[in-house]
């Protein structure tokens, strides 16, 4: 593993053991996304095949993902059922937020994270993400637990029907 990411694991594990894990991990990511060596390490995580490909650390207290998301990449509405912090090293991540309703979902807001920047999300958040730029989005995502073993959902982007989480149904690359 890249030394910059190794140090990030140590720092995030320590932060996740603190009295306010999400706020402490957010502070760690806010500092990390400003460091060029972290962005360079994240850039190595391209060619997404599965969510597991993006995980560079996984424990019961924190999961860390690194992703170089291509231009036009989108992820349909999904949840994590864990708190999360998004750290953007380079590029832009557009987030669209939803709540459940009788029709499946209704949009309730949006937020854009421009690198270097961070965004914290509550465990209940349902969101979709998109890279609107013609350059890769270099992002770090931290989750308050073992993301890969946590039951989750995603929603069909057209019908907003809720289904068990499936990376193949959530992610897509589109050229704009």
DORO-255950 format. One record per residue: residue in three letters; x, y, z of N, C-alpha, C, O in turn. Coordinates in pm, whole numbers, padded with zeros to 5 digits, always signed. Atoms other than C-alpha are relative to their C-alpha. Example, Ala and Ser with C-alpha at 12.3 -4.5 7.8 and 13.67 -1.06 7.14 Angstrom:
<rs>
ALA+00089-00119+00000+01230-00450+00780+00090+00120+00000+00194+00118+00066
SER-00082-00119-00006+01367-00106+00714-00077+00109+00073-00026+00220+00090
</rs>
This chain:
<rs>
UNK+00084-00118+00000+00000+00000+00000+00089+00124+00000+00197+00126+00058
UNK-00069-00128+00007+00110+00354-00072+00019+00056+00142-00074+00051+00223
UNK-00025-00053-00135+00275+00516+00237-00098+00110+00043-00133+00118+00161
UNK+00096-00106-00036+00037+00816+00223-00132-00061+00047-00195-00011+00140
UNK+00124+00067-00041-00261+00579+00247+00020-00081+00127-00071-00092+00209
UNK-00030+00071-00125-00091+00371+00517-00015+00095+00119-00073+00058+00221
UNK+00010-00097-00109-00062+00684+00732-00146+00043+00019-00189+00065+00132
UNK+00141-00036-00009-00423+00774+00653-00079-00107+00078-00168-00074+00156
UNK+00063+00109-00075-00532+00432+00784+00027+00017+00149-00065+00009+00230
UNK-00037-00017-00140-00341+00489+01110-00077+00117+00061-00132+00106+00170
UNK+00066-00120-00051-00487+00839+01150-00151-00018+00013-00211+00025+00111
UNK+00145+00020-00005-00845+00737+01068-00040-00103+00104-00143-00087+00170
UNK+00028+00098-00105-00833+00431+01295+00004+00068+00137-00083+00044+00221
UNK-00009-00071-00128-00721+00655+01582-00119+00095+00017-00178+00102+00125
UNK+00112-00093-00005-00988+00916+01498-00132-00074+00024-00217-00026+00099
UNK+00123+00078-00015-01260+00649+01477-00016-00053+00141-00127-00090+00181
UNK+00007+00043-00140-01175+00549+01834-00023+00113+00097-00029+00092+00218
UNK+00019-00117-00086-01231+00901+01965-00143+00019+00044-00231-00058+00006
UNK+00133-00024-00053-01531+01049+02143-00104+00042-00106-00223+00017-00087
UNK+00090-00038+00111-01682+01190+01817+00064-00050-00129+00125+00028-00202
UNK-00073+00060+00112-01558+00950+01548-00020+00069-00135+00077+00091-00207
UNK+00023-00061+00131-01724+01114+01248+00070+00136-00011+00135+00163-00112
UNK-00064-00132+00004-01603+01465+01333+00152-00013-00004+00220+00064-00073
UNK-00146+00017-00003-01252+01338+01405+00052-00056-00133+00158-00015-00181
UNK-00040+00051+00132-01235+01137+01080-00014+00111-00104+00069+00121-00195
UNK+00017-00112+00093-01369+01442+00895+00121+00093+00006+00169+00139-00098
UNK-00118-00087-00014-01080+01650+01034+00123-00065-00065+00202+00004-00130
UNK-00112+00071+00062-00830+01383+00924-00009+00009-00153+00090+00040-00219
UNK+00015-00006+00146-00974+01372+00570+00016+00142-00053+00071+00162-00162
UNK-00015-00140+00044-00991+01754+00549+00147+00037-00017+00182+00110-00110
UNK-00145-00025+00012-00615+01767+00607+00060-00085-00112+00144-00037-00188
UNK-00059+00092+00098-00539+01465+00386-00026+00043-00144+00064+00032-00228
UNK+00032-00034+00140-00717+01590+00072+00082+00118-00052+00086+00142-00173
UNK-00084-00114+00039-00487+01894+00069+00143-00042-00032+00221+00038-00084
UNK-00137+00047+00020-00172+01680+00048+00014-00065-00138-00057-00161-00168
UNK-00015+00054+00136-00053+01612-00312+00029-00150-00004-00018-00219-00095
UNK-00033+00143+00002+00086+01268-00221-00123-00087+00023-00127-00201-00023
UNK+00125+00075-00020-00261+01157-00107-00077-00005-00132-00125-00111-00171
UNK+00066-00003+00130-00416+01269-00436+00066-00093-00100-00002-00160-00178
UNK-00073+00089+00091-00144+01083-00626-00030-00147+00032-00043-00229-00059
UNK+00032+00137-00039-00216+00767-00427-00143-00037-00042-00167-00148-00089
UNK+00139+00024+00039-00591+00798-00491-00011-00019-00152-00091-00100-00198
UNK+00003+00010+00146-00525+00842-00865+00031-00142-00049-00006-00178-00161
UNK-00033+00138+00037-00395+00483-00869-00122-00092+00006-00117-00204-00045
UNK+00121+00081-00015-00749+00356-00788-00098+00028-00114-00210+00075-00090
UNK+00089-00016+00115-00894+00370-01138-00035-00139-00054+00022-00239-00010
UNK+00040+00129+00054-01060+00096-01339-00088-00075+00097-00058-00189+00133
UNK+00089+00055-00101-01345+00028-01100-00069-00126-00052-00138-00123-00155
UNK+00068+00124+00033-01464-00332-01115-00105-00033+00106-00211-00088+00075
UNK+00092+00027-00109-01632-00359-00775+00032+00094+00116+00137+00159+00118
UNK-00022-00083-00118-01669-00175-00448+00121-00050+00079+00196+00030+00135
UNK-00114+00058-00071-01415-00413-00295+00133+00048-00058+00231+00061+00015
UNK-00121-00050+00064-01158-00287-00548+00043+00135+00057+00161+00170+00054
UNK-00028-00135-00049-01183+00059-00392+00043+00003+00146+00102+00100+00192
UNK-00028+00003-00144-01142-00047-00028+00149-00024+00024+00204-00125-00019
UNK-00140+00021-00037-00789+00001+00101+00015-00024+00150+00124-00052+00199
UNK+00001+00037-00143-00887-00047+00468-00143-00034+00038-00239+00033-00002
UNK+00132+00046-00043-01174-00233+00628+00012-00055+00141+00091-00146+00167
UNK+00004+00049-00137-01245-00281+00998-00140+00022+00054-00226+00077-00014
UNK+00131-00020-00061-01539-00281+01236-00024+00146+00038-00138+00186+00061
UNK+00017-00140-00039-01474+00086+01319+00004+00097-00118-00057+00204-00112
UNK-00008-00092+00115-01392+00239+00978+00041-00076-00127+00130-00161-00125
UNK-00037+00049+00133-01381+00147+00610+00045+00120-00081-00020+00225-00078
UNK-00053-00108+00083-01173+00360+00374+00004-00045-00145+00056-00152-00176
UNK-00002+00026+00144-01222+00373-00004+00076+00112-00068+00072+00227-00024
UNK-00065-00099+00086-01014+00551-00266-00052-00026-00141-00064-00140-00184
UNK+00053+00018+00134-01150+00615-00613+00041+00114-00092+00033+00231-00056
UNK-00021-00095+00109-01044+00785-00932-00117-00024-00095-00112-00109-00183
UNK+00124+00021+00075-01390+00818-01082+00005+00077-00132+00034+00197-00133
UNK-00017-00061+00131-01394+00888-01455-00103+00111-00028-00207+00119+00039
UNK+00098-00100+00041-01566+01183-01623-00135-00066-00030-00141-00171-00095
UNK+00134+00051+00025-01941+01127-01630-00045-00110+00093-00159-00155+00083
UNK+00040+00107-00091-01939+00863-01355-00118+00044+00085-00123+00157+00134
UNK+00114-00024-00087-02267+00842-01167-00027-00124+00083-00003-00236+00039
UNK+00049+00108-00084-02392+00631-00880-00144+00034+00035-00172+00141+00089
UNK+00143-00018-00026-02770+00590-00851-00026+00015+00149+00063-00012+00230
UNK+00030-00014-00142-02945+00661-00522+00030-00128+00078-00005-00238+00037
UNK-00039+00111-00086-02811+00441-00243+00017+00053+00142+00025+00174+00164
UNK-00028-00038-00138-02760+00441+00132+00122-00076+00048+00175-00164-00021
UNK-00116+00068-00060-02477+00332+00360-00036-00066+00133+00027-00163+00173
UNK+00038+00045-00134-02653+00276+00695+00115+00013+00099+00118-00055+00201
UNK-00114-00036-00085-02330+00413+00847+00025+00149-00023-00006+00200-00131
UNK-00042-00137+00030-02206+00769+00892+00111-00006-00105+00181-00107-00117
UNK-00106-00003+00100-01975+00873+00612+00059+00140-00010-00002+00239+00030
UNK-00067-00125+00033-01727+01141+00516+00061-00017-00137+00135-00112-00162
UNK-00056-00003+00134-01641+01220+00155+00111+00104-00001+00091+00217+00042
UNK-00110-00094+00017-01304+01379+00088+00039+00006-00146+00076-00096-00205
UNK-00036-00016+00141-01239+01518-00259+00139+00063-00008+00160+00176+00037
UNK-00136-00051+00020-00871+01558-00345+00006+00092-00121+00067+00199-00118
UNK-00002-00073+00127-00929+01679-00699-00130-00028-00074-00179-00141-00075
UNK+00122+00016+00077-01236+01739-00910-00121+00045+00078-00112+00129+00167
UNK+00127-00042-00057-01599+01770-00811-00093-00120+00013-00107-00200-00079
UNK+00101+00103-00021-01857+01536-00660-00132+00070+00031-00144+00139+00132
UNK+00134-00054-00022-02221+01640-00696-00083-00106+00071-00089-00221+00028
UNK+00086+00088-00078-02453+01485-00438-00144+00048-00010-00173+00167+00002
UNK+00143-00026+00003-02830+01465-00472-00058-00083+00116-00035-00204+00122
UNK+00051+00067-00119-03013+01379-00146-00148-00029-00013-00223+00046-00075
UNK+00137+00049+00010-03340+01188-00109-00053-00043+00135+00023-00070+00228
UNK+00071+00062-00111-03597+01078+00146-00100-00099-00058-00147-00083-00170
UNK+00104+00095+00042-03831+00780+00125-00136+00068+00004-00162+00153+00089
UNK+00140-00042-00003-04194+00852+00036-00085-00109-00067-00033-00216-00099
UNK+00091+00101+00057-04497+00668-00109+00039-00043-00141+00008-00154-00182
UNK-00043+00032+00136-04348+00679-00460+00141-00060-00004+00192-00089-00112
UNK-00135+00055-00008-04011+00544-00343+00096+00101+00060+00148+00080+00169
UNK-00091-00105-00047-03801+00860-00309-00048+00136-00046-00115+00149-00148
UNK+00016-00138+00047-03830+01235-00326+00131+00073+00027+00195+00051+00130
UNK-00123-00077-00015-03538+01471-00375-00021+00107+00107-00124+00175+00109
UNK+00012-00097-00109-03471+01689-00070+00118+00098+00007+00119+00186+00093
UNK-00111-00094-00004-03144+01866-00147+00116-00046-00083+00113-00153-00145
UNK-00121+00033+00074-02805+01869-00304+00119+00070+00064+00103+00168+00138
UNK-00125-00061-00048-02444+01949-00221+00110-00036-00097+00114-00146-00151
UNK-00116+00021+00086-02130+01985-00425+00126+00010+00084+00141+00102+00165
UNK-00130-00003-00068-01785+01902-00293+00105+00020-00107+00117-00061-00200
UNK-00107-00032+00095-01497+02060-00483+00133-00016+00073+00150+00032+00185
UNK-00128+00028-00062-01142+01947-00414+00088+00122+00012+00091+00206-00079
UNK+00007+00088-00116-00988+01993-00174-00117+00039+00091-00129+00155+00131
UNK+00115-00026-00087-01303+01961+00034-00056-00129+00056-00023-00238+00009
UNK+00061+00116-00064-01506+01729+00256-00149+00024+00023-00196+00138+00026
UNK+00142-00003-00029-01870+01647+00323-00031-00116+00093+00004-00231+00063
UNK+00041+00104-00094-02008+01454+00621-00147-00032-00022-00228+00057-00047
UNK+00137+00047+00017-02327+01246+00591-00043-00083+00120+00036-00160+00175
UNK+00059+00080-00108-02554+01100+00859-00020-00144-00046-00022-00170-00166
UNK+00022+00141+00037-02611+00722+00870-00126-00022-00083-00131-00117-00161
UNK+00127+00018+00070-02965+00767+00732-00002+00057-00140-00101+00040-00211
UNK+00003-00069+00128-02863+00960+00421-00020-00097-00117+00035-00208-00119
UNK+00016+00067+00130-02979+00841+00079+00046+00103-00101-00005+00216-00104
UNK-00050-00098+00097-02786+01003-00202+00043-00068-00129+00065-00189-00135
UNK-00057+00040+00128-02675+00978-00562+00119+00092-00022+00118+00207+00023
UNK-00117-00084+00027-02336+01104-00679+00028+00005-00150-00012-00084-00226
UNK-00032-00018+00142-02206+01233-01010+00127+00083-00012+00148+00180+00061
UNK-00116-00080+00037-01876+01356-01153-00037+00075-00128-00040+00016-00235
UNK+00045-00076+00117-01986+01638-01387+00114+00053-00088+00089+00109-00195
UNK-00113-00060+00071-01636+01733-01502+00056-00094-00107+00023-00213-00110
UNK-00065+00082+00103-01431+01612-01798+00137-00048+00046+00221-00084-00036
UNK-00122+00052-00062-01150+01513-01559-00039-00099+00110-00152-00093+00160
UNK+00033+00095-00107-01131+01229-01304-00028+00070+00133+00030+00174+00164
UNK+00028-00040-00136-01276+01280-00958+00086-00087+00090+00069-00209+00091
UNK-00086+00074-00093-01014+01178-00699-00058+00017+00139-00052+00126+00197
UNK+00073-00011-00126-01201+01097-00379+00037-00110+00098+00071-00223+00060
UNK-00012+00092-00112-01160+00931-00042-00136-00005+00069-00198+00099+00089
UNK+00125+00013-00075-01466+00794+00137+00031-00080+00126+00096-00184+00121
UNK-00015+00070-00129-01469+00695+00505-00139-00032+00053-00231+00050+00041
UNK+00128+00047-00053-01752+00498+00668+00019-00049+00143+00121-00111+00175
UNK-00009+00035-00142-01820+00441+01038-00034-00144+00029-00127-00172+00105
UNK+00019+00143-00021-01799+00062+01030+00045-00076-00122+00111-00021-00210
UNK-00037+00085+00112-01753-00227+00790-00105+00014-00111-00206-00057-00112
UNK+00094-00028+00109-01928-00094+00479-00034-00124-00082-00148-00143-00122
UNK+00020+00112+00091-01882-00414+00282-00085-00111+00060-00131-00199-00014
UNK+00087+00102-00061-02076-00626+00533-00130+00061+00055-00209-00010+00116
UNK+00120-00067-00049-02347-00370+00617-00112-00012-00103-00093+00027-00218
UNK+00113+00006+00095-02688-00441+00458-00041+00141-00042-00054+00232+00040
UNK+00031-00132+00055-02780-00152+00230-00099-00016-00113-00135-00127-00153
UNK+00093+00000+00112-03017-00053-00047+00050+00095-00108+00131+00184-00083
UNK-00009-00102+00104-03009+00121-00378-00137+00009-00064-00223-00077-00046
UNK+00129-00028+00061-03292+00264-00580+00020+00015-00150+00118+00074-00196
UNK-00003-00016+00144-03363+00242-00949-00007+00149-00031-00095+00218+00020
UNK-00002-00144+00025-03276+00587-01089-00124+00051-00072-00157+00170-00061
UNK+00121-00043+00072-03592+00595-01305-00126-00018+00083-00206+00074+00096
UNK+00125+00032-00071-03860+00424-01093+00007+00028+00149-00096+00037+00215
UNK-00026-00019-00143-03706+00486-00747-00046-00119+00083-00076-00105+00202
UNK+00031+00122-00071-03790+00127-00656+00122-00040+00084+00234-00042+00033
UNK-00109+00041-00089-03582+00013-00354+00031-00147-00021-00059-00231-00027
UNK-00046+00137+00016-03375-00303-00403+00125-00020+00086+00189+00078+00124
UNK-00126+00022-00073-03088-00470-00213+00118+00057-00078+00120+00055-00201
UNK-00114-00066+00062-02758-00297-00280+00072-00092-00099+00099-00208-00070
UNK-00069+00073+00107-02589-00406-00603+00086+00101-00075+00033+00188-00145
UNK-00092-00094+00064-02276-00222-00729-00027+00013-00149-00023+00123-00203
UNK+00026-00002+00144-02357-00318-01089-00119+00089-00035-00120+00152-00140
UNK+00121-00079+00027-02696-00146-01063+00013+00145+00047-00067+00230+00010
UNK-00019-00134-00054-02564+00159-00879+00089+00085-00089+00061+00203-00112
UNK-00103-00079+00068-02263+00265-01085-00015-00006-00150-00056-00106-00208
UNK-00003-00006+00147-02239+00377-01445+00096+00108-00043+00117+00207+00028
UNK-00084-00101+00060-02003+00567-01664-00072+00053-00122-00116-00024-00207
UNK+00060-00061+00117-02147+00811-01911+00089+00114-00046+00142+00189+00036
UNK-00076-00112+00053-01965+01048-02134-00096+00114-00029-00197+00095-00096
UNK+00087-00117+00021-02116+01395-02133+00058+00089-00106-00001+00193-00137
</rs>
